[in-house]
Every structure is written in structure tokens, then in C-alpha cells.
Amino acid sequence: MRIGPYQLKNNLVLAPMAGVTDRPFRQLCRRLGAGLAVSEMVSSNSLLWGSEKTRRRADHEGEDEPRSVQIVGADPAMMAEAARYNVDNGAQIIDINMGCPAKKICNVMAGSALLRDEGLVARILEAVVGAVDVPVTLKIRTGWDPAHRNGVTIARIAEDCGIQALAVHGRTRACGFRGEAEYDTIAAIKAAVRIPVIANGDIRTPGQARRVLDYTGADAIMIGRAAQGRPWLFGLVDRHLRTGERLPDPPLTVIRDLMLDHLESLYAFYGEYVGVRIARKHISWYSKGQPGGAAFRQAVNRCEDVTEQLALTRDFFDRLIERVGLAA
Ligand SMILES: Cc1cc2nc3c(=O)[nH]c(=O)nc-3n(C[C@H](O)[C@H](O)[C@H](O)COP(=O)(O)O)c2cc1C
């Protein structure tokens, strides 16, 4: 897939997830097969730009190109300013969030709440596209609620405003994360516009990726939650889409080593105090479904020290590997 001047290595995109897709996780997913990884959203409120959180979100050192940074807000001038600020800080693609259902975001009429006001959508898109000379992409839901699925109208507005790719989560704003994603609106959007369309929502396996691509005709797929604790999923999907093969998850020894590397990169990025805390949720995802996982997670959540957290995690996986070895 191509976004402006950038030819991606494949059509697999890591979804932006606040609190998850920090630089270490984006780098990991890209190393393991994602063609593009969108950053966590950055507020368009410039009062927040000096904060530690926003500074970290704008840190792209060593990150693969193209670097896509997501911005969120409801004021065209502020969004334009946020786009310029992030391009000055290394963003090579600006992604606009009109997909987030979070109350914190929607109460200020940003994120998916904007889908209700098509005029405002157009003003924001025009302002941002006009403010920067990098490609601007947009992420939406299928509409405001099941009775107002205006995704096709929004997609046409986006195309007219110069948006260069459109990601669509197959739920409405009102659906939150409930029910199953629907792909009919995504297919209708793909048929209505010429810009690349990225299908998103509930894609968890290589087979689902294939089916969603075929059903919607989309140019690419975006994966969010299924990559948590399973960043190698992108490699499995990539292989399946290219060859039809269905590879198993990597062996536990490989998972252990890439997880320990991931933890080290979190400590380096956040510092030890914050790093240990951020690492907890990733460790929890990696160990989900493994025997003894619940007791292990309790111990990890109590632990405040880097060396101890690493040792606990390594021991847990070493014991799993030993068990599998004995069972073989
Ligand atoms: C923890 C979490 C944080 C998210 N943060 C964002 C965000 O910052 N911006 C955004 O556009 N979507 C955000 N989303 C939505 C995802 O990008 C994606 O659209 C959604 O999870 C559906 O895809 P999935 O079924 O593959 O997870 C978030 C989702 C989750 C679970």
C-alpha cells in the first residue's frame, strides 16, 4: 500500500492505542511484520505539549519510517497547529482521530463525536491538510450510531479534502466495543472512494485478515487488541496473505526472549519507575491463558523493581518451557 510518497512493505497496520502503542511496542510490531504503526493520540491542546506524556509520545528516535502520529481535537486551527508541531518533531504522516469513543474525548466533541457534524469534519480536514506538507490520514468509525452510519459521506468528504488514506473501525460510536464489528459499511466506503481504505475491527487471526480483505475489498487491514501480548501476529498474517500458509505461534523460547527484550526497551524508554508499571500490562497479556498465569500476574503486579520483574518473568517462562519439554 502507498500513502503519499511512502510505499509500505505490506498492508498490515498496527492500530493506534493510547497507553499501548508507545515507541517500544511500535518498534516491536514493525520488526515482527507490521508495515505501519500509528502512534498513540496526541492532544491538539498546546497547553499539554510540555507534559512528560506528550513529550514521550513525540519521541521517535530510532523508529522506522514512515512515522505516523495521531492527533485528536475538535478545533480546526488547533488541529492545524498540532499537525505542524508534530511534523516539526519528526512525524512523516499525520493521522486524525475521529474514531475514539472515549468519554474524555467525546465530551469535548472530538474523536468519534465529530462524525455527527459533517461540516466541522470538513473544516478540520481542510485545515490540517493545508497546514503540513506530509500526507494526512484519517481514522473513523462507521458512523455515530447504527441509525446514522454516515461513514460513506465522511469518506467522500475526506477524499475531497485531500486525505490520503482512511482507516475505518467497523463499529459506530454508540457501539463502543460491544458486539461484533461489521464490514458492510467498510465495503461500501471502499467502493465509494479512490483513496486507500484500511479495514479495522475484531481481526484476530490470519484467516480473518484474509476474509476481511476479500469481503471489503480494502487495501489494508489494521489490528489493535489482538496484537497485545502477541506482536508476532503481524508476521503470521503477512505470511498467510502472501502464501496461504498458516504458521503456528513461535516457540515459547522465542516468545520469552522477545518479551524480555520488550521489557528492557520499556525500562529504557520510560525509566525504571514508570517502566516497571507500564510493563505489567504487557506481561499480563503475554502470559494470558498460560497455566499458572493468574498467580504469576499477581506477583508481577506487586513487584516494583526492574531486576525482580525480569527475574519473575524469566522464571515463569522457563518453567513453562520445561513443562512443554517434559511433555514432548
Ligand atoms: C486500549 C485502547 C486504546 C485505544 N486508543 C485509540 C487511540 O488513541 N486512537 C484511536 O484512533 N483509536 C484508539 N483505539 C481504537 C483502536 O485503534 C481500534 O480501532 C479498535 O481497538 C478496534 O480494533 P481491534 O478490534 O483490532 O482492537 C484504542 C483501542 C484500545 C483497545
The ligand as an ORCA input file, in Angstrom:
! r2SCAN-3c Opt
* xyz 0 1
  C      -6.626      0.445     24.828
  C      -7.098      1.057     23.542
  C      -6.717      2.360     23.214
  C      -7.140      2.931     22.006
  N      -6.699      4.177     21.682
  C      -7.008      4.710     20.469
  C      -6.443      5.948     20.056
  O      -5.671      6.577     20.763
  N      -6.815      6.412     18.831
  C      -7.678      5.738     18.005
  O      -7.969      6.215     16.905
  N      -8.209      4.553     18.372
  C      -7.874      4.021     19.567
  N      -8.354      2.784     19.916
  C      -9.165      2.022     18.933
  C      -8.251      1.097     18.088
  O      -7.353      1.846     17.291
  C      -9.075      0.190     17.159
  O      -9.819      0.982     16.284
  C     -10.028     -0.720     17.928
  O      -9.387     -1.315     19.041
  C     -10.611     -1.822     17.030
  O      -9.597     -2.642     16.501
  P      -9.259     -4.101     17.135
  O     -10.544     -4.879     17.179
  O      -8.248     -4.700     16.199
  O      -8.725     -3.868     18.519
  C      -7.973      2.210     21.125
  C      -8.363      0.908     21.466
  C      -7.938      0.322     22.658
  C      -8.356     -1.099     22.974
*
